[in-house]
């Protein structure tokens, strides 16, 4: 006695031919057009889907998920870049800070210098020499401080430019991924 498995009759999504699908069959090719079919059984319903379609859908889903993950990662990168930029600027500030302690003393050096020149014994050049030395030290500190400030400003702007360039390229990548997510 032979057991006949009574299958379902479904239409081929490719050529429209009626196909009898055995209950234990998950994948087959259409006897009329030869297209590869996958049997989708969900919640009591059975449908046929062309394998090409199924693969394309999975592919699109994967691409979309990958794009969404990439967007999240790229946004994290933007945050990291901002923190990194702040750190580099802070480091540049620390590196260019040796004159910060001395710069507020410039007026005292120049003041002392002037005091020695104006109020020391007029018959001795000692006060004038000391005064000139004090003023010279004051001027040297001021100019060293100024070039240090310039150096810091230059480094900070270089860091900022590099940061902006990286952010622009990351933002561009995010836009590309967003378009990919929208179009799929
Ligand atoms: Zn067919």
py3Dmol code that shows the C-alpha trace and the ligand (Angstrom):
import py3Dmol

protein = """\
ATOM      1  CA  UNK A   1       0.000   0.000   0.000  1.00  0.00           C
ATOM      2  CA  UNK A   2       1.419   3.292  -0.995  1.00  0.00           C
ATOM      3  CA  UNK A   3       0.992   6.385   1.062  1.00  0.00           C
ATOM      4  CA  UNK A   4       0.199   9.393  -1.036  1.00  0.00           C
ATOM      5  CA  UNK A   5       1.106  12.722   0.461  1.00  0.00           C
ATOM      6  CA  UNK A   6      -1.635  15.055  -0.591  1.00  0.00           C
ATOM      7  CA  UNK A   7      -0.023  18.402  -1.318  1.00  0.00           C
ATOM      8  CA  UNK A   8      -1.300  21.935  -1.608  1.00  0.00           C
ATOM      9  CA  UNK A   9      -1.998  23.498  -4.960  1.00  0.00           C
ATOM     10  CA  UNK A  10      -0.213  26.804  -5.375  1.00  0.00           C
ATOM     11  CA  UNK A  11       0.525  29.040  -8.309  1.00  0.00           C
ATOM     12  CA  UNK A  12       4.102  29.472  -9.457  1.00  0.00           C
ATOM     13  CA  UNK A  13       4.990  33.147  -8.783  1.00  0.00           C
ATOM     14  CA  UNK A  14       7.069  33.179 -11.946  1.00  0.00           C
ATOM     15  CA  UNK A  15       4.949  31.507 -14.657  1.00  0.00           C
ATOM     16  CA  UNK A  16       1.568  31.132 -12.948  1.00  0.00           C
ATOM     17  CA  UNK A  17       1.350  27.371 -13.443  1.00  0.00           C
ATOM     18  CA  UNK A  18      -0.486  25.442 -10.736  1.00  0.00           C
ATOM     19  CA  UNK A  19       1.903  23.344  -8.717  1.00  0.00           C
ATOM     20  CA  UNK A  20       1.201  20.706  -6.166  1.00  0.00           C
ATOM     21  CA  UNK A  21       3.436  21.235  -3.196  1.00  0.00           C
ATOM     22  CA  UNK A  22       4.061  18.245  -0.904  1.00  0.00           C
ATOM     23  CA  UNK A  23       3.774  19.068   2.837  1.00  0.00           C
ATOM     24  CA  UNK A  24       7.376  18.137   3.546  1.00  0.00           C
ATOM     25  CA  UNK A  25       8.789  20.188   0.701  1.00  0.00           C
ATOM     26  CA  UNK A  26      10.628  23.403   1.469  1.00  0.00           C
ATOM     27  CA  UNK A  27      12.403  24.076  -1.755  1.00  0.00           C
ATOM     28  CA  UNK A  28      11.938  22.891  -5.336  1.00  0.00           C
ATOM     29  CA  UNK A  29      11.991  24.134  -8.872  1.00  0.00           C
ATOM     30  CA  UNK A  30       8.898  24.707 -10.989  1.00  0.00           C
ATOM     31  CA  UNK A  31       8.236  21.820 -13.371  1.00  0.00           C
ATOM     32  CA  UNK A  32       7.088  24.297 -16.060  1.00  0.00           C
ATOM     33  CA  UNK A  33       9.505  27.217 -16.001  1.00  0.00           C
ATOM     34  CA  UNK A  34      12.298  25.764 -13.866  1.00  0.00           C
ATOM     35  CA  UNK A  35      12.435  28.745 -11.471  1.00  0.00           C
ATOM     36  CA  UNK A  36      13.700  27.973  -7.971  1.00  0.00           C
ATOM     37  CA  UNK A  37      10.962  28.241  -5.343  1.00  0.00           C
ATOM     38  CA  UNK A  38      11.055  28.367  -1.596  1.00  0.00           C
ATOM     39  CA  UNK A  39       7.963  27.290   0.363  1.00  0.00           C
ATOM     40  CA  UNK A  40       7.103  29.833   3.045  1.00  0.00           C
ATOM     41  CA  UNK A  41       5.018  28.405   5.878  1.00  0.00           C
ATOM     42  CA  UNK A  42       3.934  31.067   8.335  1.00  0.00           C
ATOM     43  CA  UNK A  43       1.061  30.910  10.813  1.00  0.00           C
ATOM     44  CA  UNK A  44      -0.856  28.237   8.940  1.00  0.00           C
ATOM     45  CA  UNK A  45      -0.493  29.850   5.525  1.00  0.00           C
ATOM     46  CA  UNK A  46       1.684  28.519   2.756  1.00  0.00           C
ATOM     47  CA  UNK A  47       3.075  30.591  -0.045  1.00  0.00           C
ATOM     48  CA  UNK A  48       5.694  30.253  -2.727  1.00  0.00           C
ATOM     49  CA  UNK A  49       8.452  32.711  -3.236  1.00  0.00           C
ATOM     50  CA  UNK A  50      11.090  32.851  -5.908  1.00  0.00           C
ATOM     51  CA  UNK A  51      14.471  32.207  -4.317  1.00  0.00           C
ATOM     52  CA  UNK A  52      15.941  35.140  -6.184  1.00  0.00           C
ATOM     53  CA  UNK A  53      13.370  37.441  -4.504  1.00  0.00           C
ATOM     54  CA  UNK A  54      13.941  35.926  -1.087  1.00  0.00           C
ATOM     55  CA  UNK A  55      17.685  36.420  -1.417  1.00  0.00           C
ATOM     56  CA  UNK A  56      17.242  39.997  -2.634  1.00  0.00           C
ATOM     57  CA  UNK A  57      14.979  40.798   0.329  1.00  0.00           C
ATOM     58  CA  UNK A  58      17.456  39.291   2.794  1.00  0.00           C
ATOM     59  CA  UNK A  59      20.262  41.180   1.065  1.00  0.00           C
ATOM     60  CA  UNK A  60      18.399  44.513   1.289  1.00  0.00           C
ATOM     61  CA  UNK A  61      17.548  43.814   4.934  1.00  0.00           C
ATOM     62  CA  UNK A  62      21.189  43.040   5.674  1.00  0.00           C
ATOM     63  CA  UNK A  63      22.390  46.149   3.835  1.00  0.00           C
ATOM     64  CA  UNK A  64      19.890  48.291   5.739  1.00  0.00           C
ATOM     65  CA  UNK A  65      20.887  46.809   9.093  1.00  0.00           C
ATOM     66  CA  UNK A  66      24.562  47.228   8.217  1.00  0.00           C
ATOM     67  CA  UNK A  67      23.925  50.856   7.221  1.00  0.00           C
ATOM     68  CA  UNK A  68      22.040  51.555  10.459  1.00  0.00           C
ATOM     69  CA  UNK A  69      24.863  50.034  12.495  1.00  0.00           C
ATOM     70  CA  UNK A  70      27.381  52.030  10.482  1.00  0.00           C
ATOM     71  CA  UNK A  71      25.436  55.255  11.162  1.00  0.00           C
ATOM     72  CA  UNK A  72      25.497  54.548  14.892  1.00  0.00           C
ATOM     73  CA  UNK A  73      29.236  53.838  14.761  1.00  0.00           C
ATOM     74  CA  UNK A  74      29.922  56.960  12.668  1.00  0.00           C
ATOM     75  CA  UNK A  75      27.932  59.127  15.109  1.00  0.00           C
ATOM     76  CA  UNK A  76      29.993  57.677  17.961  1.00  0.00           C
ATOM     77  CA  UNK A  77      33.083  58.529  15.903  1.00  0.00           C
ATOM     78  CA  UNK A  78      31.906  62.160  15.651  1.00  0.00           C
ATOM     79  CA  UNK A  79      31.595  62.344  19.452  1.00  0.00           C
ATOM     80  CA  UNK A  80      35.029  60.734  19.867  1.00  0.00           C
ATOM     81  CA  UNK A  81      36.543  63.187  17.382  1.00  0.00           C
ATOM     82  CA  UNK A  82      35.115  66.135  19.359  1.00  0.00           C
ATOM     83  CA  UNK A  83      36.576  64.793  22.616  1.00  0.00           C
ATOM     84  CA  UNK A  84      39.892  64.050  20.889  1.00  0.00           C
ATOM     85  CA  UNK A  85      39.988  67.589  19.465  1.00  0.00           C
ATOM     86  CA  UNK A  86      39.381  69.088  22.925  1.00  0.00           C
ATOM     87  CA  UNK A  87      42.133  66.876  24.379  1.00  0.00           C
ATOM     88  CA  UNK A  88      44.635  67.887  21.708  1.00  0.00           C
ATOM     89  CA  UNK A  89      43.853  71.580  22.236  1.00  0.00           C
ATOM     90  CA  UNK A  90      44.258  71.157  26.006  1.00  0.00           C
ATOM     91  CA  UNK A  91      47.598  69.423  25.422  1.00  0.00           C
ATOM     92  CA  UNK A  92      48.727  72.216  23.102  1.00  0.00           C
ATOM     93  CA  UNK A  93      47.759  74.724  25.819  1.00  0.00           C
ATOM     94  CA  UNK A  94      49.760  72.831  28.471  1.00  0.00           C
ATOM     95  CA  UNK A  95      52.724  72.535  26.102  1.00  0.00           C
ATOM     96  CA  UNK A  96      52.635  76.313  25.524  1.00  0.00           C
ATOM     97  CA  UNK A  97      52.212  77.382  29.125  1.00  0.00           C
ATOM     98  CA  UNK A  98      55.774  77.846  30.405  1.00  0.00           C
ATOM     99  CA  UNK A  99      55.443  81.666  30.325  1.00  0.00           C
ATOM    100  CA  UNK A 100      52.002  81.776  31.949  1.00  0.00           C
ATOM    101  CA  UNK A 101      53.542  82.064  35.428  1.00  0.00           C
ATOM    102  CA  UNK A 102      55.887  84.871  34.380  1.00  0.00           C
ATOM    103  CA  UNK A 103      53.623  86.956  32.178  1.00  0.00           C
ATOM    104  CA  UNK A 104      51.718  88.655  35.089  1.00  0.00           C
ATOM    105  CA  UNK A 105      55.113  89.749  36.505  1.00  0.00           C
ATOM    106  CA  UNK A 106      56.030  91.867  33.462  1.00  0.00           C
ATOM    107  CA  UNK A 107      54.625  95.133  34.983  1.00  0.00           C
ATOM    108  CA  UNK A 108      56.618  94.507  38.194  1.00  0.00           C
ATOM    109  CA  UNK A 109      59.882  93.986  36.316  1.00  0.00           C
ATOM    110  CA  UNK A 110      59.362  97.141  34.269  1.00  0.00           C
ATOM    111  CA  UNK A 111      58.098  99.039  37.329  1.00  0.00           C
ATOM    112  CA  UNK A 112      61.145  98.006  39.395  1.00  0.00           C
ATOM    113  CA  UNK A 113      63.416  98.933  36.488  1.00  0.00           C
ATOM    114  CA  UNK A 114      61.900 102.415  36.198  1.00  0.00           C
ATOM    115  CA  UNK A 115      62.023 102.852  39.991  1.00  0.00           C
ATOM    116  CA  UNK A 116      65.783 102.055  40.046  1.00  0.00           C
ATOM    117  CA  UNK A 117      66.507 104.412  37.161  1.00  0.00           C
ATOM    118  CA  UNK A 118      64.459 107.312  38.608  1.00  0.00           C
ATOM    119  CA  UNK A 119      65.130 107.063  42.313  1.00  0.00           C
ATOM    120  CA  UNK A 120      68.615 105.606  42.744  1.00  0.00           C
ATOM    121  CA  UNK A 121      71.694 107.695  43.475  1.00  0.00           C
ATOM    122  CA  UNK A 122      72.287 109.941  40.436  1.00  0.00           C
ATOM    123  CA  UNK A 123      76.088 109.826  40.996  1.00  0.00           C
ATOM    124  CA  UNK A 124      76.220 106.076  40.550  1.00  0.00           C
ATOM    125  CA  UNK A 125      75.432 104.130  37.387  1.00  0.00           C
ATOM    126  CA  UNK A 126      74.608 101.082  39.544  1.00  0.00           C
ATOM    127  CA  UNK A 127      70.878 101.965  39.814  1.00  0.00           C
ATOM    128  CA  UNK A 128      70.619 102.633  36.076  1.00  0.00           C
ATOM    129  CA  UNK A 129      72.302  99.308  35.207  1.00  0.00           C
ATOM    130  CA  UNK A 130      69.994  97.392  37.604  1.00  0.00           C
ATOM    131  CA  UNK A 131      66.984  99.326  36.205  1.00  0.00           C
ATOM    132  CA  UNK A 132      67.882  98.513  32.605  1.00  0.00           C
ATOM    133  CA  UNK A 133      68.389  94.823  33.479  1.00  0.00           C
ATOM    134  CA  UNK A 134      64.934  94.711  35.126  1.00  0.00           C
ATOM    135  CA  UNK A 135      63.252  96.416  32.166  1.00  0.00           C
ATOM    136  CA  UNK A 136      65.068  94.124  29.713  1.00  0.00           C
ATOM    137  CA  UNK A 137      63.881  91.050  31.633  1.00  0.00           C
ATOM    138  CA  UNK A 138      60.319  92.422  31.576  1.00  0.00           C
ATOM    139  CA  UNK A 139      60.447  93.008  27.810  1.00  0.00           C
ATOM    140  CA  UNK A 140      61.987  89.561  27.200  1.00  0.00           C
ATOM    141  CA  UNK A 141      59.217  87.865  29.226  1.00  0.00           C
ATOM    142  CA  UNK A 142      56.536  89.822  27.363  1.00  0.00           C
ATOM    143  CA  UNK A 143      57.924  88.888  23.942  1.00  0.00           C
ATOM    144  CA  UNK A 144      58.457  85.216  24.886  1.00  0.00           C
ATOM    145  CA  UNK A 145      54.909  85.113  26.208  1.00  0.00           C
ATOM    146  CA  UNK A 146      53.604  86.669  23.006  1.00  0.00           C
ATOM    147  CA  UNK A 147      55.364  84.177  20.738  1.00  0.00           C
ATOM    148  CA  UNK A 148      54.113  81.380  22.962  1.00  0.00           C
ATOM    149  CA  UNK A 149      50.538  82.640  22.545  1.00  0.00           C
ATOM    150  CA  UNK A 150      51.068  82.754  18.762  1.00  0.00           C
ATOM    151  CA  UNK A 151      52.444  79.230  18.780  1.00  0.00           C
ATOM    152  CA  UNK A 152      49.436  77.986  20.748  1.00  0.00           C
ATOM    153  CA  UNK A 153      46.984  79.783  18.441  1.00  0.00           C
ATOM    154  CA  UNK A 154      48.705  78.216  15.407  1.00  0.00           C
ATOM    155  CA  UNK A 155      48.597  74.702  16.884  1.00  0.00           C
ATOM    156  CA  UNK A 156      44.985  75.081  18.030  1.00  0.00           C
ATOM    157  CA  UNK A 157      43.848  76.213  14.589  1.00  0.00           C
ATOM    158  CA  UNK A 158      45.733  73.328  12.917  1.00  0.00           C
ATOM    159  CA  UNK A 159      44.023  70.879  15.313  1.00  0.00           C
ATOM    160  CA  UNK A 160      40.629  72.491  14.667  1.00  0.00           C
ATOM    161  CA  UNK A 161      41.089  72.378  10.881  1.00  0.00           C
ATOM    162  CA  UNK A 162      42.027  68.678  10.977  1.00  0.00           C
ATOM    163  CA  UNK A 163      39.021  68.023  13.239  1.00  0.00           C
ATOM    164  CA  UNK A 164      36.649  69.834  10.882  1.00  0.00           C
ATOM    165  CA  UNK A 165      37.999  67.904   7.894  1.00  0.00           C
ATOM    166  CA  UNK A 166      37.498  64.573   9.676  1.00  0.00           C
ATOM    167  CA  UNK A 167      33.989  65.566  10.807  1.00  0.00           C
ATOM    168  CA  UNK A 168      33.090  66.600   7.255  1.00  0.00           C
ATOM    169  CA  UNK A 169      34.161  63.241   5.853  1.00  0.00           C
ATOM    170  CA  UNK A 170      32.340  61.334   8.635  1.00  0.00           C
ATOM    171  CA  UNK A 171      29.176  63.437   8.085  1.00  0.00           C
ATOM    172  CA  UNK A 172      29.365  62.698   4.375  1.00  0.00           C
ATOM    173  CA  UNK A 173      29.547  58.978   5.122  1.00  0.00           C
ATOM    174  CA  UNK A 174      26.547  59.292   7.493  1.00  0.00           C
ATOM    175  CA  UNK A 175      24.537  61.040   4.749  1.00  0.00           C
ATOM    176  CA  UNK A 176      25.389  58.255   2.293  1.00  0.00           C
ATOM    177  CA  UNK A 177      24.248  55.604   4.794  1.00  0.00           C
ATOM    178  CA  UNK A 178      21.073  57.567   5.602  1.00  0.00           C
ATOM    179  CA  UNK A 179      20.216  57.669   1.893  1.00  0.00           C
ATOM    180  CA  UNK A 180      20.831  53.930   1.693  1.00  0.00           C
ATOM    181  CA  UNK A 181      18.483  53.318   4.645  1.00  0.00           C
ATOM    182  CA  UNK A 182      15.812  55.627   3.164  1.00  0.00           C
ATOM    183  CA  UNK A 183      15.961  54.064  -0.306  1.00  0.00           C
ATOM    184  CA  UNK A 184      15.683  50.467   0.945  1.00  0.00           C
TER     185      UNK A 184
END
"""
ligand_1 = """\
1
ZN
Zn 6.836 28.222 -13.091
"""
view = py3Dmol.view(width=600, height=400)
view.addModel(protein, "pdb")
view.setStyle({"model": 0}, {"cartoon": {"style": "trace"}})
view.addModel(ligand_1, "xyz")
view.setStyle({"model": 1}, {"stick": {}})
view.zoomTo()
view.show()
